[in-house]
Amino acid sequence: MKLTTRTKYGLKMCFLIAVADGTVPLSALKKQTGHSEKYLEQLLIMLKKGGVLEADRGVKGGYRLSRPAEQISVKDILDALDDGFDMSDCAEGVCKDAYCPNKRIFARLSDNINNTLSSVSLRDMVNEYKCV
């Protein structure tokens, strides 16, 4: 599994917002990530539509988590970014080969990865970072 840049930066922005524990302006996210506002806005819109973030307008506006960090899983973030973990067709049961030897192993692998992504919260990421 290779994470896309969209996933890496989306996770990083969610992490930065969780660490800030409040509303973070786009300008601060731009400064912390080094990416253009236009690119970050695309990701932020996806995270907002996916129910991970909320936005506040105005002078003190910015982005904040839609719910406590312990209630947002890495899988929630990946799904919001349309980068949820998907295995091959074999794992999804739509393999055209009736005797595909990969079905069971890919299905188990997919289930284990998705379970792990679901079990790690944004709060876990923040806490693990603080220990480093």
N, C-alpha and C positions, 0 to 999 in steps of 0.2 A: 504494500500500500504506500503510495507516494502522495503526500499532501500537496495540494495546489497552493500557489501564492495567495489566492483568495482565502483559503482556509487558514494559512499561517497568519496573515494580517488580520483577519476577522477574529481569530482566537486572541491575538495580541491586543487588539483594541478592547475586546470584552474584558480581558485581564486588566488592562490599564484602568478601565472604568470601574472594575470591581475593587482594585487597590485604592482608587480615589474615594470610593465609598460615597458617591454623590454624583452631581451633574458635571460632566466634562465637556468643555467647548471643543468644537471641531479644530480650532486653531491649536489647542494643546495636543490633540491627537496627531495632528500634522507634524508638530514639532517633535513629538516623542517617537514617531515612526519614520519620519523623513519622506513620506509619500505625499503626493498631491492631494489637495482637498477634493478634487473631482473624483479621483480613484477611491478615496476613503468614503466619500458620500455614497458611492454606489454600494459599497459594502454595508455601510450604516443603514441604508434604506432596506437592504435585504434582511439585516438583523432586526430591524424595526418591524417589517412585514412578518417575519418569522416569530415575533412575540418575545424576542430576547431583550430588545432595547425599547426605550421610549424616548421621545425628544421633547425638549422644552424650548420655546421660542423666546426671543427678546434678549435684552442686554445680558441677563444671567442665564441665557439658554445654553443648551448643549444636549448631551446624551447621557442617559442613566439606565441602569438595569431595570427591567420591567418587574422583576421580583427578586427576592434575596438570592445572593450568589450561591447559596447551598441548594437552591431549588432549580438552578440552571445547570444542565449537564453539558459535557463536551458534545454529546450527540445532538442536543438541542441546537447548539451553535452550528455544527456541521450541517444539520438539516436545514436551518434557516439560510445558510449560504449555498444551498443546493449541492453540497459536497458530502452528503451522508455516505457512509461506507456501503458500497454495493459490490458484491462479488460478481462473478461471471453468471451467465444464464443458468449454468449447472446448479448453482446454489439456490437460485430462485425457482427452480422446478420447471423452467421453460426450455430446458436443454432438448434439442431435437433428437438426440441419440438416446433411444430407450434403454440402452445398456451402458450408459456413460459411467465409467469408473470414478469420475471426479465428483459426482453429485454429493455423496455423503460427506466426503472430507471438506469440500468447499462450503457446504451448508453448515457444518460444525464450525469451521473457521469463521464464517460470516457471523454466526450466532455469538461466538465467543468475543469477537471484536466489537460487535454492537452492544453486547452486555457490558464490556469494559468501558466503552465510550459513554454508556448510560450511567454507569456507576461512579464516574469521576465528575465531580461538580466544579464549577468555577471557584467556589470557596476552597476546594481541595488544591486547585492550582495555585491560588494565592498563598495558602498555608505552606505548601511545599516550597514555594519560592522564598518565603520568609525564613525557612530553615537552612537555606544555602548560604 
